[in-house]
Amino acid sequence: MRTRKQSLGDWGEKYVAQNCACPGCKRRITLRLLPTNFKCADLSCDFCGYLAQVKTKSVKDVAAVPKYVLGGSWKPQEERMASGIYFSLYLVLKSEIDGSSAVYFLPKDLQAQSMFEARKPLSNTAKRAGWTGYRINVSLYADKLVRLL
């Protein structure tokens, strides 16, 4: 069974796929969901192959971009950054007050390693002991985000 946060993330991915055009080829309804746990990306355009990641967060005000959003596993992200590979970011905000939403976009060309920060590894007693995630410091690039919806 999916957790509340996983369900929110699933909703955000589907929302972007259904409502946003591909940033690469500009076609509509071509973004497809990648399999769960695909490393560092959530959507692929079935026409041009464009890859993007989606981060969804529950907030009070969808017009105010949060300082941080949680990423996934640090190791694959770190390896891609070392090779200069970044995926465009869709930031989906959903209001916990009225259910409204907003979609922001940050192209891969405007991203830098400084916005990705490793988190503390999980403790030895955790289910996935030693696993390290990361967070995205969105505040560093808030002025470069474009609101799409």
ABEGO torsion letter per residue (X at the ends): XBBAAAAAAAAAAAAAAAABBBAAAGBBGABBBBBBGBBGBABBBAAAGBBBBBBBBBBABAABBBABBBBBBAAAAAAAAAAGBBBBBBBBBBBAAAGBBBBBBBBAAABBAAABBBBBBBBAABABBGBBBBBBBAAAAAAABBBAX
